[in-house]
Amino acid sequence: MTNLTRLTGLPLAGAIAAFASPALAHMDPAEHGSVLAGFSHPLFGLDHILAMIVVGLWAAQIGGRAIWSVPLGFVAAMLAGFLLSLAGVPLPAVEPMILASSVVLGFLVALALRPAAYWAILTVAGFALFHGHAHGTELGAAEALPYGAGFLLATIVLHGFGTLIGALLQRQDLPLRILGGGTALAGLILAVG
């Protein structure tokens, strides 16, 4: 294991462990405000964290304009899913699709598949609709606009974290592929657990 792998793998593991603690719960918008409640929502679900970080990993692995367009495509489609939820439009199998996103996207990174940016955008956008819908379903007493801004910002941060790790590992294909495989495996464990 190289020093770079240790330096990037430890923060990733620490971030996942810190945000995935079962003792944490979603923040009450009345107590913490809607923006903070929205920001915290993706950070309290390992399924969301894995998917959003692996989007950044895959974007960096593909390179070129995918570095910004793939995460942006995810964020835009997630917003659309949120709006569908607010409008009362149901989506089938939301939770299974969220889990599938980390498995499928993790495998794509593990396999080092580098499609054209528009195919990658369509792939992540399909999953992002379900992530956004889940956020909308769990809106609770929060105000929609600040709550949405909060979870969009958290998603951008997680994508940025994944993109940074992917960029650092871009010349070292094996560690990046191992992170993708680990993400897929973690998603599978969550799915059967």
C-alpha positions, 0 to 999 in steps of 0.5 A: 500500500502506498503512502498516497493510498493510506493518506486518502483511504484513511480520511474516506474510512473516517468520514464514512465511520463518522457519518454512519454511526447508528447513534445519529439521527436526522436533525430536527428542523425546528431546533436546527433549522431547515438548511442544517436538517437538509445538509445533514440528511445525506450524511446520516445514511451510509447508502447516500454517502457511498453513492455520492462519493462514488459519483465523484470517484467515477467522474475523476476516473473518466476525466475530461468534462466528466469531472464536473458534468457527471456530479452536476448531472447527479445534482440536477436529477436529484433536485428533479426527484425532490420536486417529484416527491414534493408534487406527490408523484410516487417512484417505485422501489426508492430505497432499493434503487438508492442501494443499487446506486452504490453497488452499480456505480461502485462496480463501474469504478472497479471495472474502470469503465470510462464511457462518454460523459453523456452516458455517465450523466444519464447513468448517475441521473437515473439513480439521483432521481431516487436519492432526491425523492427520498430526501423529499419524502423525509422532508417532515416539518422542514421548509422545502427550499432551505432543506433542499439547498442544504441537501444539495450542498451536502451532495456537492461536498460529498461529490467533491470529496470523491472527485478529489480522492479520484483525482489523487488516485487517477494515476494509480488505477488499482487503488481507485478500482479497489475503492470502487469495489469496496463501495459496491461490496458495502452497498451489497452488505447494506442491501442484504443487511 
